[in-house]
Amino acid sequence: MNLTCFIRYQIDPFQRDAFRRYAENWGRIIPRCGGRLVGYFLPHEGTNDIAWGLISFDSLAAYETYRATLKADPQGRENFEWAQRERFILREERTFCEGVAGTSA
């Protein structure tokens, strides 16, 4: 089974560059901790305060292992703490979806 965690962020649109840096940091951290980063996405047209992050895992157990590894990762903790300090993420929602075979690259 392939699971993808869809993270929907409500961001401060005046701190878009801070969120970009936050996402770029995850680009190095997530793969090292066991997640398959599909990508982070910033708003371009239309709504200016919603961004997304997509991370895939082989199973829910793999996700749990990733979470434990991420919590122990110094750069991961630093990125979380920086986001909390700067408050550019106003809200975060997570949804787990199962991929449908034959429908994605």
C-alpha positions in Angstrom: 0.0 0.0 0.0 1.2 3.5 -0.8 0.1 6.3 1.5 0.5 10.0 0.9 0.3 12.5 3.7 -1.3 15.7 2.3 -0.4 18.6 4.6 -2.5 21.7 4.1 -1.0 24.9 5.5 -2.6 28.2 6.1 0.3 30.6 5.9 0.9 34.3 6.6 0.9 35.6 3.0 3.3 38.3 4.1 5.9 35.7 5.2 5.8 33.6 2.0 9.6 33.6 1.7 9.9 32.2 5.2 7.6 29.4 4.3 9.6 28.8 1.1 12.8 28.4 3.3 10.9 26.1 5.7 9.9 23.9 2.8 13.4 23.9 1.3 14.8 22.8 4.6 12.4 19.8 4.6 13.7 18.9 1.1 16.9 17.8 2.8 15.5 16.5 6.1 12.5 14.4 5.0 14.3 12.0 2.7 17.0 11.5 5.3 14.4 10.5 7.9 12.6 8.0 5.6 9.8 9.9 3.9 9.5 10.2 0.1 9.0 13.8 -0.5 6.5 14.4 -3.4 7.0 18.2 -2.9 5.9 21.4 -1.3 3.7 23.9 -3.1 3.2 27.6 -2.6 0.2 29.6 -3.8 0.7 31.2 -7.2 -2.7 32.5 -8.4 -5.9 32.9 -6.5 -5.9 32.2 -2.7 -2.6 33.6 -1.3 -2.5 31.9 2.1 -2.8 28.2 1.4 0.3 25.9 0.7 0.7 22.1 0.6 3.3 19.5 1.4 3.0 15.9 0.1 5.0 13.1 1.6 4.6 9.4 0.7 5.2 6.2 2.7 4.9 2.5 2.1 2.6 2.0 5.1 1.3 3.7 8.2 4.0 1.8 10.1 6.6 3.4 7.9 5.1 6.8 8.7 5.3 6.1 12.4 9.0 5.1 12.1 9.6 8.3 10.1 7.9 10.4 12.8 10.1 8.9 15.5 13.2 9.5 13.3 12.2 13.0 12.5 11.6 13.9 16.2 15.2 12.8 16.9 16.7 14.7 14.0 18.4 18.0 15.2 17.7 19.8 11.9 14.1 18.7 11.9 13.6 20.0 15.4 15.3 23.2 14.5 13.0 23.7 11.5 9.8 23.1 13.6 11.0 25.4 16.3 11.9 28.2 13.9 8.4 28.0 12.3 6.8 28.2 15.7 9.0 31.2 16.7 8.3 33.1 13.5 4.6 32.2 13.3 4.4 32.1 9.5 2.3 28.9 9.7 -1.1 29.8 11.0 -2.8 26.4 10.7 -1.8 22.9 9.6 -4.1 20.0 8.6 -3.0 16.4 7.7 -4.9 13.9 5.6 -3.7 10.5 4.6 -4.7 9.2 1.2 -4.2 5.8 -0.5 -2.8 5.9 -4.0 -4.9 4.4 -6.8 -2.7 2.1 -8.9 -2.2 3.2 -12.4 -3.2 6.8 -11.9 0.1 8.6 -11.1 3.5 8.8 -12.6 
